[in-house]
Amino acid sequence: MNTNVGTLDRALRILAGLVLIALAATGTVGWWGWLGVVPLATGLFRFCPAYTLLGINTCPMKK
């Protein structure tokens, strides 16, 4: 499992995930807000399976 999520991408994923989870927890949005766990997890682990399938890498680190 190689790192394929860069710094800005990671920060945006974590922020979006936390916002969606908070909105779901407060009842502002429906159950789908709990899907914020996905961007949160991909941001924390710095790995996105969809990026691997699409051949995308936003991480500036060299292999």
Secondary structure as GFF3:
##gff-version 3
##sequence-region A 1 63
A	DSSP	alpha_helix	7	25	.	.	.	ID=ss1
A	DSSP	three_ten_helix	31	36	.	.	.	ID=ss2
A	DSSP	alpha_helix	37	45	.	.	.	ID=ss3
A	DSSP	alpha_helix	49	54	.	.	.	ID=ss4
###
